[in-house]
Amino acid sequence: MSVSEEPRVLKHQLVRRQLDQLLDGLEPGDAFPAERVLAEQYDVARETLRQALRELLVAGRIERRGRSTVVAKPKVTLPLAMGSYTEAARAGGLPTSRILVGWTELTADEVLAVQLDIDLGAPILQLERVFTTDGARVGLETTKLPADRYPGLRDEFDYRTSLYAELSRRGIVFERTVDTIETTLPDAREAALLTVDARTPMYLLNRVSYDPDGVPIEQRRSLYRGDRMKFTTILDRAQDGTGRLESVPSTSVRRGDVGAVQPA
């Protein structure tokens, strides 16, 4: 096919356009017609309709509530920042909370020992929480910290608040982060914790944070729902001629591609 030729429009894409028009006339929370009704209305096969509905789910235009489907609220848009994700969301007027999954005591394997610049077998404190906003579970965050550096953290920290703020209160200064961003699908446990279908696309964000002396502060793995979240980014030219990442771009999501995380 030459570059001047128009790509072929698939039938489910035509149906998707019609469904988009239908959604334009509805409000968030409104019931969305059943699959059987829509298939009859547009005179298409159920499989064709399901492909179009799948695209709408990924785009965040509709969401499943049990066996029913409703019009979704707009995606939550937040910047990637070195500060607290929770505080950034609340500053944007979004109600947020944390659900404690659990604390776990680990020992550093070869990978963590290098990432956190600690001895092999050194004690690690792991905190796992679900991030919610506007009543929906949108993220699963797992933070690993060198236990010896944060004595009493497990007993003193209120998991519903910002871990970034707690570490700052302890005199820890976040100077630099190294972030990676991938896209993936949740495993069965992750899907259950986020109350989503296992086919829901996810942003997989990883971060190692450093203090002004270059000492690692934490290693964090975050999984965010691609159907409910998107991120913004601002790139400024740094003095050394490289781009400085200040926040994370909105992208499409599928298993195996490459995304980053902020302290929260």
C-alpha positions, 0 to 999 in steps of 0.5 A: 500500500502506498502512503497516499492510500487510505487505510481500510476502516474495520467494521468495529471501528465504524461501530465505535464511532456510532457508540462515541456519538451515543456517549456524547449524549449521555452523562457520567453514571448513566446506564449504557445499553446492553450488548444485545440491544446494541447489536440489534440496533446497529445490526452487527455481530456480537463479536464486532460489537465487543471489539468496539466496546473493548476500545471504549473500555480502554479509552475510559469512556465506559466502565463495568459495574458488576454485570452492567455498564455505565458511562465513565467519568473523565480519566484522572489526569496528573503530572509525574512529580517528585512530590506526593501523588496523593497531595497532587490529586487532592490539590486538584480537587480529587478525593483520594485515599489509601487502602493498606494491603500489607507490610512485609519484611524481606531481605535484599536479593542481588537486584535490590542490593544494587538498586538500594546500594545495600548489602546482599541479605540486608533487611527490606521493609515493603509497603503495599497500598491501593490508591483510590480516587473518587471512590475507584481503585486506580493504582497498586503501589509497592515500595521497598525501603532499606529497613535500617534507614527508617527505624520505627516506620511500620509502627509510626507511619499512617498508611493513609497519608503521604509516604513522601511527607513522612520521609521528608519529616524524618529529614530525607531529601528527595534530590533525584529519581530514575524512572522507567515506564512500561505497559502491561496487564495485571496478574490475577492478584493485581486484578483482584486488588484493583477490582478490574478485569485481567484484560484491563491495560495498565501503566507499570511505573518503576522508580528509584529515588536518591538523596543529595548524596546519591544514596538510594531512598526507595525502590517503588513499583506502581501499577495504574489503570490505563482506563482510569488514569493518564499522565502529563509531561513537561520537558525542558532543555537542561543546561547540559543539553538533555531533556529534563522530565518533570511529569509522564505522558498519556499513551495507549497501553498494552502488555509488553510496551515501555512507563514511571512513578512518583513518591506518594 
